[in-house]
Amino acid sequence: MTINLDLHSIIFTFAPSGSGKSFFCKNHLIKTLNCQYPLAKVLYLSSDDIRNSILKANHHKYDGIMSTVSGETFKKILSDAAIASTYPNNFEFIIIDTTGLDINFMKSIDGIAKQNNYKTHCLAFDYAVEEYYKFNDLEYNNCKSIIDSHINKFNKYKSNIYADNVNVIKNKDFSCIDIQVNKYDEYKKCNIESFDDTLIIGDIHFCYDELKEMLSKKYSKFIFVGDLIDKGYAGKETIEFLHDKLINEPDKYKSVIGNHESYVYKRLTGEIRASAGEDINFNSIQLFQEDESLKQKFMDIVNIQLPFIKSNSVIVTHAPCENKYLGKLDNKSTKAQRNFRFARYADFNDYELWTNRLAKDFSFLVTESNNSYPLHIFGHCGVQTYLRHLNKICVDSGCVNGSQLVGISINNSNHIEFQSVLVESVKSTTNVKITQYSKGLETIFYKI
């Protein structure tokens, strides 16, 4: 039997007492996660352990005094699970070891998971009745009657489990159970030790000369925030240059995926159909359709781009997004980290109405920013220079609209150094909206 777990999951047991669930969690599940998936942080919350902690003793689980602190115990479990699943804590696995036979408790776990964009995973220990009695002292303090009562509850509620995934364990031979973590190899690639001597570069959009000049700066590593393609003046040169760097020197050059790479890739593979304005906003599609070799190089680049790149103190995504999506690999999170839709000036006749709408669209950046959190660096928004509000930093400087290409580097104390490139001789696609967007964002959301 194989149990496939998603990263950033709340795993809870659902079982009568006597099932061996605690033994399984401590001696099989947690040991496997710690040994085979060392990047994953694991929090173990046991109702028996918490009861004894509250009572400051080491009582047997069937001791009557244990039930006197049940209320406080389950409040603490839910509180600890909520804290551990909130950014930036983001434990990869939160294991809740209780009988789990209370429907309201399951609903509470489900609510915490949904609020923090976690998956829920239930381990249901569904045995033949005699299997629950094995290895238990049935004469101790009414043990058998407690197990029997739990079996009745288990059978009553087992068809109504609140969880995204349910694995049913059929007997106490746990040796045949294999634990696998989905997307762990990809997750490892997204995590780096540090951003020391690294230049993080904003949206390039086919601005080849600016890109070359930026990469001539003396850094050991370079990270791109995505949107390498479209709109600019040198598509072929940019793709061939970046293909050489990203494919042949992956330890030195890395990129997160932008909404432009994602859209164009899906169009070229037939996953989505053409949309209005595509010839203007995604002009690389025609370029790739006319040049099969260049198209393959683009595909190679997309296949190694990452949804995010992070260390303990910094995270890079293409787009701004709510904290609950940061550093996660589920489909909703990867989409949020590469694309964010906000009000466009062209859709409003009045500047004040537009800026009021922008304030609403970007309000989460203000409420969720915190200097004690990791720096969150992103592009996508097209401002005229690098802008910062507490730990939130935008490095999309509107290079393709005639502004500058921006890069920033961060040392161990989170001191930021600013780099910029402006190639006066290059006439990029001009878009006067960049001035309007920049003014709106500077006025409402950021402090430099």
RAUR-V377009 format. One record per residue. N is the residue number from 1. PHI is phi in radians with two decimals (none if undefined). Layout:
N PHI
N PHI
//
This chain:
1 none
2 -2.05
3 -1.83
4 -1.72
5 -1.89
6 -1.58
7 -1.04
8 1.05
9 -2.18
10 -1.74
11 -1.80
12 -2.25
13 -1.57
14 -2.39
15 -2.93
16 -1.14
17 -1.03
18 1.64
19 -1.40
20 1.47
21 -1.09
22 -1.17
23 -1.06
24 -1.09
25 -1.08
26 -1.34
27 -1.77
28 -2.21
29 -1.11
30 -1.17
31 -1.07
32 -1.13
33 -1.08
34 -1.15
35 -1.40
36 -1.61
37 -2.31
38 -1.14
39 -1.26
40 -1.48
41 -1.44
42 -2.13
43 -1.95
44 -1.92
45 -2.07
46 -1.93
47 -1.10
48 -1.14
49 -1.11
50 -1.21
51 -1.02
52 -1.16
53 -1.14
54 -1.14
55 -1.39
56 0.91
57 -2.68
58 -2.33
59 -1.42
60 -1.13
61 -1.09
62 -1.66
63 -1.14
64 -0.99
65 -1.15
66 -1.09
67 -1.25
68 -1.24
69 -2.03
70 -1.09
71 -1.03
72 -1.11
73 -1.08
74 -1.30
75 -1.11
76 -1.18
77 -1.03
78 -1.16
79 -1.11
80 -1.14
81 -1.14
82 -1.14
83 -1.16
84 -1.18
85 -1.71
86 -1.68
87 -1.10
88 -1.66
89 -1.09
90 0.77
91 -1.01
92 -1.17
93 -2.40
94 -2.07
95 -1.82
96 -1.89
97 -1.84
98 -2.46
99 -1.15
100 1.21
101 -1.55
102 -1.75
103 -1.06
104 -1.13
105 -1.14
106 -1.06
107 -1.10
108 -1.16
109 -1.07
110 -1.06
111 -1.14
112 -1.08
113 -1.08
114 -1.13
115 -1.09
116 -1.84
117 0.99
118 -1.92
119 -1.55
120 -1.96
121 -2.37
122 -1.77
123 -1.85
124 -1.76
125 -1.74
126 -1.93
127 -1.92
128 -1.14
129 -0.93
130 -1.13
131 -1.17
132 -1.16
133 -1.40
134 -1.08
135 1.16
136 -2.01
137 -1.45
138 -1.19
139 -1.53
140 -1.36
141 0.77
142 1.11
143 -1.00
144 -1.11
145 -1.19
146 -1.17
147 -1.09
148 -1.06
149 -1.09
150 -1.16
151 -1.07
152 -1.10
153 -1.14
154 -1.02
155 -1.14
156 -1.24
157 -1.84
158 -1.17
159 -1.55
160 -2.23
161 -1.39
162 -1.57
163 -2.82
164 -1.24
165 -2.39
166 -2.26
167 -1.97
168 -1.76
169 -1.73
170 -1.73
171 -2.77
172 -1.51
173 -1.51
174 -1.46
175 -1.15
176 -1.58
177 -1.66
178 -1.76
179 -1.90
180 -2.17
181 -1.95
182 -1.17
183 1.07
184 -1.16
185 -1.09
186 -1.14
187 -1.08
188 -1.06
189 -1.15
190 -1.37
191 -1.83
192 -2.13
193 -1.22
194 -2.79
195 -1.84
196 -1.05
197 0.93
198 -2.11
199 -1.81
200 -1.77
201 -1.94
202 -1.25
203 -0.97
204 -1.60
205 0.86
206 1.11
207 -1.52
208 -1.18
209 -1.13
210 -1.13
211 -1.06
212 -1.06
213 -1.17
214 -1.12
215 -1.32
216 -1.39
217 -1.25
218 -1.49
219 -2.28
220 -1.38
221 -2.44
222 -2.35
223 -2.17
224 -1.75
225 -1.53
226 1.69
227 0.95
228 -1.31
229 -2.00
230 1.35
231 1.28
232 -1.45
233 -1.81
234 -2.46
235 -1.16
236 -1.07
237 -1.08
238 -1.13
239 -1.11
240 -1.15
241 -1.15
242 -1.23
243 -1.03
244 -1.05
245 -1.24
246 -1.24
247 -1.44
248 -1.58
249 -2.31
250 -1.15
251 -1.36
252 -1.70
253 -2.14
254 -2.40
255 -2.54
256 -1.50
257 -1.55
258 -1.74
259 -1.14
260 -1.21
261 -1.07
262 -1.10
263 -1.14
264 -1.13
265 -1.05
266 -1.18
267 -1.18
268 -1.19
269 -1.59
270 1.40
271 -1.25
272 -2.29
273 -1.70
274 -1.12
275 -2.14
276 -1.11
277 1.36
278 -1.10
279 -1.14
280 -1.61
281 -1.43
282 -2.28
283 -1.21
284 -1.23
285 -1.04
286 -1.11
287 -1.00
288 -1.26
289 -1.17
290 -1.61
291 -2.42
292 -1.11
293 -1.14
294 -1.17
295 -1.03
296 -1.15
297 -1.15
298 -1.07
299 -1.05
300 -1.04
301 -1.11
302 -1.06
303 -1.18
304 -1.95
305 -1.18
306 -2.04
307 -1.22
308 -2.82
309 -2.35
310 -2.51
311 -2.18
312 -1.20
313 -2.06
314 -2.51
315 -2.36
316 -2.02
317 -2.26
318 -1.29
319 -1.92
320 -1.18
321 -2.75
322 -1.11
323 -1.02
324 -1.15
325 -1.69
326 -1.18
327 1.28
328 -2.10
329 -1.99
330 -1.19
331 -1.06
332 -1.11
333 -1.22
334 -1.11
335 -1.17
336 -1.13
337 -1.35
338 -1.94
339 -2.54
340 -2.51
341 -1.65
342 -2.41
343 -1.03
344 -1.80
345 -1.06
346 -1.09
347 -1.55
348 -2.22
349 -1.53
350 -2.17
351 -1.09
352 -1.15
353 -1.08
354 -1.13
355 -1.17
356 -1.11
357 -1.20
358 -1.04
359 -1.02
360 -1.22
361 -1.06
362 -1.77
363 -1.04
364 -1.11
365 -1.13
366 -1.38
367 -1.22
368 -1.76
369 -1.40
370 -2.84
371 -1.15
372 -1.52
373 -1.56
374 -1.01
375 -1.07
376 -1.97
377 -1.93
378 -2.60
379 -2.05
380 1.39
381 -1.64
382 1.14
383 -1.77
384 -1.55
385 -2.66
386 -1.20
387 -2.15
388 -2.45
389 -2.26
390 0.94
391 -1.61
392 -1.68
393 -2.31
394 -1.81
395 -2.08
396 -1.51
397 -1.66
398 1.23
399 -0.96
400 -1.18
401 -1.71
402 1.61
403 -1.62
404 -1.85
405 -1.57
406 -2.00
407 -2.40
408 -2.30
409 -2.16
410 -2.32
411 -1.68
412 -1.05
413 -1.62
414 1.10
415 -1.29
416 -1.86
417 -1.90
418 -1.82
419 -2.17
420 -2.53
421 -2.34
422 -2.28
423 -1.75
424 -1.15
425 -1.31
426 -1.65
427 -1.73
428 -1.32
429 -1.01
430 -1.64
431 -2.48
432 -1.16
433 -1.11
434 -1.02
435 -1.13
436 -1.19
437 -1.07
438 -1.06
439 -1.07
440 -1.08
441 -1.21
442 -1.08
443 -1.21
444 -1.70
445 -1.94
446 -2.15
447 -2.14
448 -1.32
//
